[in-house]
Amino acid sequence: MSGPYVIRGSVSLPEAELLWRFSRSSGPGGQHVNTSDSQVELRFDLAKTEALPPVWKERALARLAGRLVDGVISVRASEHRSQWRNRETAAVRLASLLAEASAPPPKQRRATRIPRGINERRLREKKQRSDTKRGRTGRDWG
């Protein structure tokens, strides 16, 4: 691996908690692809990990509930012919998935009134467009 995969800040994926599984890929390749295990499945036990802060862990468990199987998240990669590149892709994908899932919720939008000038301009432009279209009818032409 090319080093620790940072989730956010100083938190990264712990190498000891990553479970790798390799199988034959159905993706691109040549004669060599029939004998090499280039597809990568990376599993990470989100429910039991101590690497994430508790608040991040709760958020991630809630947001990824549909993807978890017994608290374990699984990511596959088989885009590349090389097992090494597929490992890199899977690890980066898992790190970005966890970063997105553990991110704080966005700020609530504060409702504001539409300024009167904007509304009046919109209605004026609608009226002008209506008059333009009404002028295209052939009723008033002699």
Secondary structure, 3 states (H helix, E strand, C coil): CCCCCEEECCEECCHHHEEEEEECCCCCCCHHHHCCCCEEEEEEECCCCCCCCHHHHHHHHHHCCCCCECCEEEEEECCCCCHHHHHHHHHHHHHHHHHHHCCCCCCCCCCCCCCHHHHHHHHHHHHHHHHHHHCCCCCCCC
